[in-house]
Amino acid sequence: GAGVSQSPSNKVTEKGKDVELRCDPISGHTALYWYRQSLGQGLEFLIYFQGNSAPDKSGLPSDRFSAERTGGSVSTLTIQRTQQEDSAVYLCASSLARTAWGGYTFGSGTRLTVV
Amino acid sequence: QKEVEQDPGPLSVPEGAIVSLNCTYSNSAFQYFMWYRQYSRKGPELLMYTYSSGNKEDGRFTAQVDKSSKYISLFIRDSQPSDSATYLCAMSEEDSGSRLTFGEGTQLTVNP
C-alpha cells in the first residue's frame, strides 16, 4: 500500500484479556518498529525488526508483550493479560533500511483502552 | 530524569508569528536530531533531520543543534493555521540501530 496500515484503529478491551495489534508496513521496507505513545510520556520504543535478523526486543516493558513479523512483512504485537496501564496509542513505523536518523513512515496507530 | 526534555505546551500564537520549539537532552552520544510533526489522531511525520551540530533550513522551517549545550531548536517562520499540530523532537546515537528517543512533544496552535 501507499502507507503503513494499522488495525484496528481503536480497541477497547477488558482488563485481563489478550489483544493483538496488526501492522502492515510499506512494501519493500525491511525495517519495522513498534512504539507506544502515552499521555505525558512521548513515544516509547518497544521493538525493532530488521530483515531476517533477530529483533531488538529491549524496549518491551514486560513479558506480557510480544511481537512477531511473518515473512518479513506484516507484524503483530500481542499484549497478554492487559492492564489499565497498557492503555496508549501503539504506533508502527517502517523504513527502507536501518538508518540512524530513522527515516520512518508511521502508521496512524491503534488506540488501546483497557477498562 | 528523562533523556530528552521538551516543554509540552500548549503554545498558542497568531498567524504569521515566528515559533520557537526546543528540546534539551542529557545523552552526549546522540548524533542525529530529528523533528516530527503529528496531527491529531495521525502518526508522526518527519519534518527535518540534522547530523551533529549546525543549522538546516527547509522552506519556513529551520532546525538548529548546539551539541555543546545539548540543546536543539525548531523555528517556524510565517506560521500558518495548518502548522497547528504537536511537534516532537527525536534523537539517536550513531549505532542505535535506528532506535529513536523522543521528547514528549509540544502542542502548537496557530490562530488565524
Chai-1 contact restraints between the chains, C-beta under 6 A:
chainA,res_idxA,chainB,res_idxB,connection_type,confidence,min_distance_angstrom,max_distance_angstrom,comment,restraint_id
A,G42,B,F102,contact,1.0,0.0,6.0,A-B,restraint_1
A,G42,B,G103,contact,1.0,0.0,6.0,A-B,restraint_2
A,G42,B,E104,contact,1.0,0.0,6.0,A-B,restraint_3
A,G42,B,G105,contact,1.0,0.0,6.0,A-B,restraint_4
A,L43,B,F102,contact,1.0,0.0,6.0,A-B,restraint_5
A,F45,B,R99,contact,1.0,0.0,6.0,A-B,restraint_6
A,L91,B,G43,contact,1.0,0.0,6.0,A-B,restraint_7
A,R98,B,G97,contact,1.0,0.0,6.0,A-B,restraint_8
A,R98,B,S98,contact,1.0,0.0,6.0,A-B,restraint_9
A,T99,B,S98,contact,1.0,0.0,6.0,A-B,restraint_10
A,A100,B,Y32,contact,1.0,0.0,6.0,A-B,restraint_11
A,A100,B,S92,contact,1.0,0.0,6.0,A-B,restraint_12
A,A100,B,E94,contact,1.0,0.0,6.0,A-B,restraint_13
A,A100,B,S96,contact,1.0,0.0,6.0,A-B,restraint_14
A,W101,B,Y32,contact,1.0,0.0,6.0,A-B,restraint_15
A,W101,B,Y49,contact,1.0,0.0,6.0,A-B,restraint_16
A,G102,B,M34,contact,1.0,0.0,6.0,A-B,restraint_17
A,G102,B,S98,contact,1.0,0.0,6.0,A-B,restraint_18
A,G102,B,L100,contact,1.0,0.0,6.0,A-B,restraint_19
A,F106,B,G43,contact,1.0,0.0,6.0,A-B,restraint_20
A,F106,B,P44,contact,1.0,0.0,6.0,A-B,restraint_21
A,G107,B,G43,contact,1.0,0.0,6.0,A-B,restraint_22
A,S108,B,K42,contact,1.0,0.0,6.0,A-B,restraint_23
A,S108,B,G43,contact,1.0,0.0,6.0,A-B,restraint_24
A,G109,B,G43,contact,1.0,0.0,6.0,A-B,restraint_25
